[in-house]
C-alpha cells in the first residue's frame, strides 16, 4: 500500500535537475528525491549518534582505526 504524500516546491541547479531527469526519467523524480532525502536524514542521525558515542567513550584511537583499515581494505 502506498504512503500518503505531500507536495513540496524546491529549487535545484539546472545541471543537477538535468542529471536526475536523465537518470530516472520525468516520472521517477519524486521517488528519487524522497530516497535522497531519507538517505540524508539517516546520515545526519548516524552522525549525531557517532558524536554522542565520542562524548560518552572518547574518540577512537588512531591505532584502532589503522587496525580496522588493514582488516577491511578498500576494494
BELFEN-V506435 format. One record per residue. N is the residue number from 1. RES is the residue in one letter. SS is DSSP state (@ for helix, = for strand, . for the rest). Layout:
BEGIN
N_RES_SS ; N_RES_SS
END
This chain:
BEGIN
1_X_. ; 2_X_. ; 3_X_. ; 4_X_. ; 5_X_. ; 6_X_. ; 7_X_. ; 8_X_. ; 9_X_. ; 10_X_. ; 11_X_. ; 12_X_. ; 13_X_. ; 14_X_@ ; 15_X_@ ; 16_X_@ ; 17_X_@ ; 18_X_@ ; 19_X_@ ; 20_X_@ ; 21_X_@ ; 22_X_@ ; 23_X_@ ; 24_X_@ ; 25_X_. ; 26_X_. ; 27_X_. ; 28_X_. ; 29_X_@ ; 30_X_@ ; 31_X_@ ; 32_X_@ ; 33_X_@ ; 34_X_@ ; 35_X_@ ; 36_X_@ ; 37_X_@ ; 38_X_@ ; 39_X_@ ; 40_X_@ ; 41_X_@ ; 42_X_@ ; 43_X_@ ; 44_X_@ ; 45_X_@ ; 46_X_@ ; 47_X_@ ; 48_X_@ ; 49_X_@ ; 50_X_@ ; 51_X_@ ; 52_X_@ ; 53_X_@ ; 54_X_@ ; 55_X_@ ; 56_X_@ ; 57_X_@ ; 58_X_. ; 59_X_. ; 60_X_. ; 61_X_. ; 62_X_@ ; 63_X_@ ; 64_X_@ ; 65_X_@ ; 66_X_@ ; 67_X_@ ; 68_X_@ ; 69_X_@ ; 70_X_@ ; 71_X_@ ; 72_X_. ; 73_X_. ; 74_X_. ; 75_X_.
END
